[in-house]
Amino acid sequence: MNDGFAVRFMALTVPVTSRLQSTARVTAVSSGSKVAFGQADGRLVIGDDEFKLSSVTSIFEFPYGDIIVGDGDGLRTYRDGEEILFQEHSTGIESITGLGNHVIAMDGMGRAHLLDSKGKTTLLDASSVLFAKLGPKVAIATESGQVYTYSLGGLRDWERPMRGDVGERITAIGWNENKLIVAREGHGLVPGEEEALEIEHWNNGVLEKRFDVNKRVVAIDGPWMGLDMGGVMYGEELVAELHHPAQIVIDRGDNALVGSWFHLHLISKQGSQWAVETKGMVEYISSNSDGDVVMVSGSDQNDYTDPEPVVIIDSNAEPVVLTEEDTAIDDWGDAPVIEVSAEEIYGEEISIEELAGISTSNVADQSGLLDALNDEIIKKEVVEEEDDLMFALSLDAEEIIAPSPDAGGDQSLVAQDDGTAIVTLDGSGTRDPQDRVQSWSWVDETGKEIADSPTVRVRLNRGSHRLELRIKDKDGRWSSDSIDVRVE
């Protein structure tokens, strides 16, 4: 094998160019004429300026430099380091979607407000809005499966015909130039009927194309689509397979920036060009028009002891070969990698205490404790033997017993001072007598995957949340169970 062939299949990455230190959980980033980010505790950083607000939820920069910020009190506009406009919203602002001189701000009641760069605001006549996207027009999708478009002046001019009264859900919407792309999920209402996962192309209210993708689409930007079971599509073609959901997609013409789990990918029609591994889950991405300032942030879903930094990369940089000795992940922290071989862990030449750097002379006699632990181990072995017997009997059974997911019971928690609470999602009650579960997935009400293990601790904002546990068995069949979590 020649060297050129070998390098072609090596993993590539680009280095982190700078890192902005956060002091709490980051909730919004913006890379334009000035880099900006906001935190859950209300800290807002715009270039060299800092402000103290209620919890920051979103940031967008208009083309000429004004920055609009959503927080728990409403919308604020900043110019040259000063707040020049405040619009109060009693339920706060949950998110901002912007393009050019317009933004759509979602409030805590699920209502969409259309704003222009001069401060004019129009409340769109739609309730329980799930998605909002800006293009040549405004596109809105609601929780009930309705899709509308509005002029940039705020007048509704089209409504997508519903396909049946029940069993339909919109999973993503987006614009590809003048075409509105709608991803829908049609639930099978008859036993044995498979669900439909389709894409629709609408042009000025006319359905041009509809095709089945067989996978749930959760992100759309231009011709690029992200899949919740891992993968990126360009048009109707699957161009990259990823291990985790592609929740964030940013169209860059010939390629796209894709956020998936703990990686930022650059995807082209030929597949993944490089990937940057991040310490925190990729939850927020912002890129300037040139692509040389791409901000990435997100929290570590398993460790809430320290806030994760906001990193900046140059997505146009020449990719380098990813090696264990020199990777982009090293830019996130200073802790050295400790290499321990299997022989050191499992061999008899060295003790666990010595591996951990603990002097055995300082370890007191724990024989009584060890005897108690041994008693517990014996009991556990008996239970495992019973489980093995049930497993063997199930294998002999003629009928295959499908696993049954159990997401646990509904929960109600009190938020901390920052407006969030840590929730334990526990799917360990899932019934799986034949050990057929192949993968686990916890998703929120928007279809975003938040974990891929049976049990996980996650941080949720104040409000009501519907979380779904999805499991896939050996035959590729998916089943799910959901719970409601309220954080007060």
C-alpha positions as CSV (number, residue, x, y, z in Angstrom):
1,M,0.0,0.0,0.0
2,N,1.5,3.3,-1.0
3,D,1.6,6.3,1.4
4,G,-0.9,8.4,-0.5
5,F,-3.5,5.6,-0.2
6,A,-2.9,5.3,3.5
7,V,-3.2,9.0,4.2
8,R,-6.4,9.2,2.4
9,F,-8.1,7.0,5.0
10,M,-6.5,8.6,8.0
11,A,-8.6,10.7,10.3
12,L,-8.1,14.4,9.8
13,T,-8.7,17.4,12.0
14,V,-8.1,21.1,12.3
15,P,-6.5,22.7,15.3
16,V,-8.3,24.9,17.8
17,T,-7.1,28.5,17.2
18,S,-8.3,30.1,20.5
19,R,-10.3,29.5,23.6
20,L,-12.7,31.8,25.5
21,Q,-13.0,31.1,29.1
22,S,-16.5,30.7,30.4
23,T,-17.6,30.9,34.1
24,A,-20.9,29.0,33.8
25,R,-22.8,26.9,31.4
26,V,-22.7,28.5,27.9
27,T,-26.1,28.9,26.2
28,A,-25.4,31.0,23.1
29,V,-22.5,31.9,20.8
30,S,-22.1,34.4,17.9
31,S,-19.2,34.9,15.6
32,G,-19.5,38.0,13.4
33,S,-17.6,41.3,13.5
34,K,-17.3,40.6,17.2
35,V,-17.3,37.2,19.0
36,A,-20.0,37.0,21.6
37,F,-21.3,34.4,24.0
38,G,-23.8,34.2,26.8
39,Q,-24.2,32.0,29.9
40,A,-27.0,30.5,31.9
41,D,-26.1,32.8,34.9
42,G,-26.7,35.9,32.8
43,R,-23.1,36.8,31.9
44,L,-22.9,38.2,28.4
45,V,-19.6,38.8,26.6
46,I,-19.4,40.9,23.4
47,G,-15.8,41.4,22.3
48,D,-14.1,43.1,25.3
49,D,-17.3,44.2,26.9
50,E,-19.3,42.3,29.6
51,F,-22.9,42.7,30.8
52,K,-25.0,41.1,33.5
53,L,-28.5,40.0,32.5
54,S,-30.9,37.3,33.5
55,S,-30.2,33.9,31.9
56,V,-28.9,34.5,28.3
57,T,-30.6,32.1,25.8
58,S,-29.6,33.3,22.3
59,I,-27.5,35.8,20.3
60,F,-27.6,37.0,16.7
61,E,-25.6,39.7,14.9
62,F,-27.2,41.8,12.2
63,P,-25.0,42.4,9.0
64,Y,-24.1,46.0,10.1
65,G,-22.9,44.9,13.6
66,D,-25.9,45.4,16.0
67,I,-26.2,42.4,18.2
68,I,-29.6,41.2,19.5
69,V,-29.7,39.1,22.6
70,G,-32.5,37.0,24.1
71,D,-32.7,36.5,27.9
72,G,-35.2,35.7,30.6
73,D,-36.7,39.2,30.5
74,G,-36.9,39.9,26.7
75,L,-34.9,41.1,23.8
76,R,-32.0,43.5,24.0
77,T,-30.0,45.2,21.2
78,Y,-26.4,46.3,21.6
79,R,-24.3,48.7,19.6
80,D,-20.7,49.7,20.3
81,G,-20.7,48.3,23.8
82,E,-24.0,49.8,24.9
83,E,-27.6,48.6,25.1
84,I,-29.7,50.7,22.7
85,L,-33.0,48.9,22.8
86,F,-35.0,46.7,25.2
87,Q,-38.2,44.9,24.4
88,E,-39.8,43.2,27.4
89,H,-41.4,39.8,27.2
90,S,-43.0,38.5,30.4
91,T,-42.3,34.9,29.6
92,G,-38.7,35.5,28.4
93,I,-37.1,34.6,25.1
94,E,-36.3,30.9,24.5
95,S,-34.4,31.2,21.2
96,I,-33.5,33.5,18.3
97,T,-33.2,32.4,14.6
98,G,-31.7,35.0,12.3
99,L,-30.9,35.6,8.7
100,G,-29.8,39.0,7.2
101,N,-31.8,41.8,8.6
102,H,-34.5,39.7,10.2
103,V,-34.8,37.5,13.3
104,I,-37.5,35.2,14.7
105,A,-37.7,35.3,18.5
106,M,-39.5,32.5,20.3
107,D,-40.9,33.4,23.7
108,G,-41.7,31.1,26.6
109,M,-45.3,30.6,25.5
110,G,-44.3,29.1,22.1
111,R,-45.1,32.2,20.1
112,A,-43.0,33.5,17.3
113,H,-42.1,37.2,17.0
114,L,-40.6,38.6,13.7
115,L,-38.2,41.5,14.1
116,D,-36.3,43.5,11.6
117,S,-33.0,45.3,12.2
118,K,-34.8,48.6,12.8
119,G,-36.7,47.2,15.8
120,K,-40.1,46.6,14.2
121,T,-41.8,43.6,15.7
122,T,-44.7,41.5,14.4
123,L,-46.4,38.7,16.3
124,L,-47.0,35.8,13.9
125,D,-50.5,34.2,14.2
126,A,-49.3,30.7,15.2
127,S,-49.3,29.0,18.5
128,S,-47.1,26.2,20.0
129,V,-44.4,26.8,17.5
130,L,-41.8,24.0,17.2
131,F,-39.5,25.3,14.4
132,A,-39.0,28.6,12.7
133,K,-36.7,29.2,9.7
134,L,-35.9,32.3,7.7
135,G,-35.2,32.3,4.0
136,P,-36.9,34.2,1.2
137,K,-39.9,34.0,3.6
138,V,-40.6,32.9,7.1
139,A,-41.4,29.2,7.7
140,I,-43.1,28.0,10.9
141,A,-43.9,24.4,12.0
142,T,-46.1,23.8,15.1
143,E,-46.3,21.0,17.6
144,S,-49.6,19.9,16.0
145,G,-48.0,19.3,12.6
146,Q,-49.0,22.5,10.8
147,V,-46.6,24.3,8.5
148,Y,-47.1,28.0,7.5
149,T,-45.1,30.6,5.5
150,Y,-45.2,34.3,6.0
151,S,-43.9,37.3,4.1
152,L,-41.0,39.2,5.7
153,G,-43.6,41.7,6.7
154,G,-45.4,39.1,8.8
155,L,-48.4,38.2,6.6
156,R,-49.3,34.6,6.3
157,D,-49.5,33.5,2.7
158,W,-49.5,29.7,2.7
159,E,-50.5,26.7,4.8
160,R,-49.3,23.2,4.1
161,P,-52.2,20.7,3.7
162,M,-52.3,18.2,6.6
163,R,-52.0,14.5,5.6
164,G,-54.6,13.0,7.9
165,D,-56.0,14.3,11.2
166,V,-53.7,12.3,13.5
167,G,-50.4,10.5,13.4
168,E,-48.2,13.2,11.7
169,R,-45.3,15.1,13.1
170,I,-42.9,17.6,11.5
171,T,-39.3,16.8,12.5
172,A,-37.5,19.6,10.7
173,I,-37.9,22.4,8.2
174,G,-35.5,24.5,6.2
175,W,-34.9,26.5,3.0
176,N,-32.9,25.5,0.0
177,E,-32.9,28.8,-2.0
178,N,-36.6,29.3,-2.8
179,K,-37.7,25.8,-1.9
180,L,-39.2,25.0,1.5
181,I,-38.0,21.5,2.7
182,V,-40.3,19.7,5.1
183,A,-39.3,16.5,7.0
184,R,-42.4,14.7,8.3
185,E,-43.0,11.6,10.3
186,G,-46.2,9.7,9.7
187,H,-46.9,7.3,12.6
188,G,-48.2,3.8,11.7
189,L,-51.7,3.7,13.2
190,V,-52.5,0.1,12.3
191,P,-50.6,-2.8,14.0
192,G,-47.8,-3.9,11.8
193,E,-47.8,-0.8,9.7
194,E,-44.4,0.9,9.5
195,E,-44.0,4.6,10.1
196,A,-43.3,6.9,7.1
197,L,-40.3,9.1,7.2
198,E,-40.5,11.5,4.2
199,I,-39.1,14.7,2.8
200,E,-41.3,17.2,0.9
201,H,-40.1,19.9,-1.5
202,W,-42.5,22.9,-1.8
203,N,-42.0,25.8,-4.3
204,N,-44.4,28.7,-3.9
205,G,-47.0,26.4,-2.3
206,V,-46.7,23.7,-5.0
207,L,-45.5,20.2,-4.0
208,E,-42.6,19.4,-6.4
209,K,-41.3,16.2,-4.8
210,R,-41.9,13.8,-2.0
211,F,-39.6,10.9,-1.2
212,D,-39.1,8.4,1.6
213,V,-35.8,8.7,3.5
214,N,-36.4,5.7,5.9
215,K,-34.6,7.8,8.6
216,R,-35.8,10.6,10.7
217,V,-34.4,14.0,9.6
218,V,-33.7,16.4,12.5
219,A,-31.8,19.3,10.8
220,I,-32.1,21.0,7.4
221,D,-30.0,23.8,5.9
222,G,-29.9,24.3,2.2
223,P,-29.5,20.9,0.5
224,W,-28.0,19.4,3.6
225,M,-30.0,17.3,6.1
226,G,-28.9,15.7,9.4
227,L,-30.3,12.4,10.6
228,D,-31.1,11.4,14.1
229,M,-29.7,7.9,13.7
230,G,-26.4,9.3,12.5
231,G,-25.7,10.5,9.0
232,V,-25.8,13.5,6.6
233,M,-27.7,13.7,3.4
234,Y,-27.1,16.0,0.4
235,G,-30.4,16.2,-1.5
236,E,-31.6,12.6,-1.7
237,E,-28.1,11.0,-1.2
238,L,-26.6,9.8,2.0
239,V,-23.0,11.2,1.8
240,A,-21.7,10.6,5.4
241,E,-22.5,8.1,8.1
242,L,-21.9,9.3,11.7
243,H,-22.1,7.4,14.9
244,H,-24.5,9.9,16.5
245,P,-27.3,12.2,15.5
246,A,-26.5,15.2,13.3
247,Q,-28.4,17.8,15.3
248,I,-26.9,20.9,13.8
249,V,-26.2,21.6,10.1
250,I,-24.8,24.8,8.6
251,D,-24.9,25.1,4.8
252,R,-21.6,26.3,3.3
253,G,-22.4,25.6,-0.4
254,D,-20.0,22.8,-1.4
255,N,-19.8,21.5,2.2
256,A,-21.5,21.8,5.6
257,L,-20.5,22.1,9.2
258,V,-22.2,19.4,11.2
259,G,-22.5,19.1,15.0
260,S,-22.8,15.5,16.2
261,W,-22.4,14.4,19.8
262,F,-18.9,15.5,20.8
263,H,-17.6,16.3,17.3
264,L,-17.8,19.1,14.8
265,H,-17.5,17.7,11.2
266,L,-16.9,19.2,7.9
267,I,-19.0,17.2,5.4
268,S,-18.7,17.4,1.6
269,K,-20.5,15.3,-1.1
270,Q,-17.5,12.9,-0.8
271,G,-18.1,12.4,2.9
272,S,-16.4,13.6,6.1
273,Q,-13.3,15.8,5.4
274,W,-12.3,16.3,9.0
275,A,-13.6,16.2,12.6
276,V,-12.7,18.2,15.7
277,E,-13.4,16.3,19.0
278,T,-14.7,18.6,21.7
279,K,-14.7,18.2,25.5
280,G,-18.3,19.2,25.7
281,M,-21.2,18.1,23.6
282,V,-21.6,20.2,20.5
283,E,-24.8,22.2,21.3
284,Y,-24.0,25.7,19.8
285,I,-22.2,26.5,16.6
286,S,-21.8,29.9,14.9
287,S,-19.7,30.7,11.8
288,N,-18.9,34.0,10.2
289,S,-19.4,34.3,6.5
290,D,-15.7,33.5,5.7
291,G,-15.7,30.4,7.9
292,D,-12.4,31.4,9.5
293,V,-14.1,32.1,12.9
294,V,-16.2,29.1,13.9
295,M,-17.3,29.1,17.5
296,V,-18.2,25.8,19.2
297,S,-19.6,25.2,22.7
298,G,-21.6,22.8,24.7
299,S,-21.7,21.2,28.1
300,D,-20.2,17.9,29.2
301,Q,-23.4,15.9,29.9
302,N,-21.7,13.6,32.5
303,D,-19.7,16.2,34.5
304,Y,-21.1,19.5,35.7
305,T,-18.2,20.4,38.0
306,D,-16.6,23.0,35.6
307,P,-17.9,25.1,32.8
308,E,-16.6,24.1,29.3
309,P,-14.8,26.7,27.3
310,V,-15.9,28.3,24.0
311,V,-13.4,27.3,21.3
312,I,-12.7,28.9,18.0
313,I,-11.5,27.1,14.9
314,D,-10.7,28.1,11.3
315,S,-12.7,25.8,9.2
316,N,-10.7,26.8,6.1
317,A,-7.4,25.6,7.7
318,E,-5.4,22.9,6.1
319,P,-6.4,19.6,7.8
320,V,-3.8,17.6,9.6
321,V,-3.6,13.9,10.4
322,L,-5.2,13.1,13.7
323,T,-2.8,11.2,15.9
324,E,-3.0,10.0,19.5
325,E,-0.1,12.2,20.5
326,D,-1.4,15.4,18.9
327,T,-5.1,15.9,18.6
328,A,-7.5,18.8,18.7
329,I,-8.9,17.5,22.0
330,D,-5.6,18.4,23.7
331,D,-6.4,22.1,23.3
332,W,-9.3,21.7,25.7
333,G,-7.3,20.9,28.8
334,D,-3.9,20.5,30.3
335,A,-4.3,17.1,32.0
336,P,-1.7,14.6,30.6
337,V,-2.8,11.3,29.2
338,I,-1.9,8.3,31.5
339,E,-1.2,5.2,29.5
340,V,-1.8,1.9,31.4
341,S,-1.5,-1.4,29.7
342,A,-3.8,-4.4,30.1
343,E,-1.0,-6.3,31.8
344,E,-0.6,-3.6,34.4
345,I,-4.3,-3.6,35.2
346,Y,-5.0,-7.3,35.2
347,G,-1.5,-8.8,36.0
348,E,-0.4,-9.8,39.5
349,E,2.9,-8.0,39.5
350,I,1.4,-4.6,40.6
351,S,-1.5,-3.7,42.9
352,I,-4.4,-1.3,42.2
353,E,-3.1,0.8,45.1
354,E,0.3,1.1,43.4
355,L,-1.3,2.1,40.1
356,A,-3.3,4.8,41.9
357,G,-0.1,6.0,43.7
358,I,-1.4,4.9,47.2
359,S,1.1,3.4,49.6
360,T,-0.1,0.0,50.8
361,S,1.5,0.7,54.2
362,N,-1.1,3.4,54.8
363,V,-4.0,1.1,54.1
364,A,-5.6,-0.2,57.3
365,D,-6.8,-3.7,57.8
366,Q,-10.1,-4.0,55.9
367,S,-10.7,-7.7,56.3
368,G,-14.1,-7.2,58.0
369,L,-15.2,-4.9,55.2
370,L,-13.9,-7.3,52.5
371,D,-15.8,-10.2,54.2
372,A,-19.0,-8.1,54.0
373,L,-18.3,-7.3,50.3
374,N,-17.7,-11.0,49.6
375,D,-21.1,-11.8,51.0
376,E,-22.7,-9.2,48.7
377,I,-20.7,-10.7,45.7
378,I,-22.0,-14.2,46.4
379,K,-25.6,-12.9,46.5
380,K,-25.0,-11.1,43.2
381,E,-23.6,-14.2,41.6
382,V,-26.8,-16.1,42.5
383,V,-28.9,-13.5,40.9
384,E,-26.8,-13.5,37.8
385,E,-27.0,-17.3,37.6
386,E,-30.8,-17.0,37.6
387,D,-30.6,-14.3,34.9
388,D,-28.4,-16.6,32.8
389,L,-31.0,-19.4,33.2
390,M,-33.8,-17.2,32.1
391,F,-31.7,-16.0,29.2
392,A,-31.0,-19.6,28.2
393,L,-34.6,-20.6,28.4
394,S,-35.6,-17.6,26.4
395,L,-33.2,-18.6,23.6
396,D,-34.9,-22.0,23.5
397,A,-38.3,-20.5,23.2
398,E,-39.9,-20.6,19.7
399,E,-41.3,-17.1,20.1
400,I,-39.0,-14.0,20.0
401,I,-39.8,-11.7,22.9
402,A,-39.4,-8.1,21.8
403,P,-37.8,-5.8,24.3
404,S,-40.1,-3.3,26.0
405,P,-38.7,0.1,26.8
406,D,-39.4,1.7,30.2
407,A,-38.4,5.3,30.6
408,G,-39.4,5.4,34.3
409,G,-41.9,7.6,36.0
410,D,-42.7,11.3,35.5
411,Q,-40.6,13.6,37.6
412,S,-41.0,17.1,39.2
413,L,-37.9,19.0,40.4
414,V,-37.1,22.4,41.8
415,A,-34.6,24.5,39.7
416,Q,-31.3,25.7,41.2
417,D,-30.4,29.4,41.2
418,D,-29.3,29.3,37.6
419,G,-32.8,28.1,36.5
420,T,-31.7,24.5,35.8
421,A,-32.0,21.1,37.5
422,I,-30.0,17.9,37.1
423,V,-32.4,15.0,36.2
424,T,-31.6,11.3,36.3
425,L,-33.1,9.5,33.3
426,D,-33.3,5.8,34.1
427,G,-34.2,3.2,31.5
428,S,-32.9,0.3,33.5
429,G,-36.5,-1.0,34.0
430,T,-36.6,-1.9,30.3
431,R,-37.7,-5.5,29.8
432,D,-35.3,-7.4,27.6
433,P,-35.4,-11.1,28.5
434,Q,-33.5,-12.2,25.4
435,D,-30.8,-9.6,25.4
436,R,-32.0,-8.1,22.1
437,V,-31.4,-4.4,22.7
438,Q,-28.7,-3.1,20.4
439,S,-28.8,0.6,21.0
440,W,-30.3,3.2,23.4
441,S,-31.3,6.8,22.7
442,W,-32.8,9.5,24.9
443,V,-34.3,12.3,22.9
444,D,-36.1,15.5,23.8
445,E,-39.3,17.0,22.5
446,T,-37.5,18.4,19.4
447,G,-36.1,15.0,18.4
448,K,-32.6,15.9,19.6
449,E,-30.6,13.0,21.1
450,I,-29.3,13.8,24.6
451,A,-27.8,10.5,25.6
452,D,-27.1,7.0,24.1
453,S,-27.0,4.9,27.3
454,P,-29.8,3.4,29.5
455,T,-29.1,5.7,32.5
456,V,-27.8,9.3,32.3
457,R,-27.8,12.5,34.3
458,V,-28.8,15.6,32.3
459,R,-29.3,19.3,33.1
460,L,-32.7,20.8,32.1
461,N,-33.9,24.3,32.1
462,R,-37.0,25.5,34.0
463,G,-40.2,24.4,32.3
464,S,-42.0,21.3,31.1
465,H,-40.0,18.6,29.1
466,R,-41.1,15.5,27.4
467,L,-38.3,13.0,27.1
468,E,-38.4,9.8,25.1
469,L,-36.4,6.6,25.5
470,R,-35.9,4.8,22.2
471,I,-34.4,1.3,21.9
472,K,-33.5,-0.7,18.8
473,D,-33.4,-4.5,18.8
474,K,-31.4,-7.0,16.8
475,D,-33.9,-6.9,13.9
476,G,-33.5,-3.2,13.6
477,R,-37.0,-2.4,15.1
478,W,-37.4,0.7,17.2
479,S,-39.7,1.1,20.1
480,S,-40.1,3.9,22.6
481,D,-41.5,5.1,26.0
482,S,-41.7,8.6,27.2
483,I,-41.9,10.6,30.5
484,D,-42.7,14.1,31.4
485,V,-40.3,16.1,33.5
486,R,-41.2,19.5,35.1
487,V,-38.6,21.8,36.5
488,E,-40.1,24.5,38.6
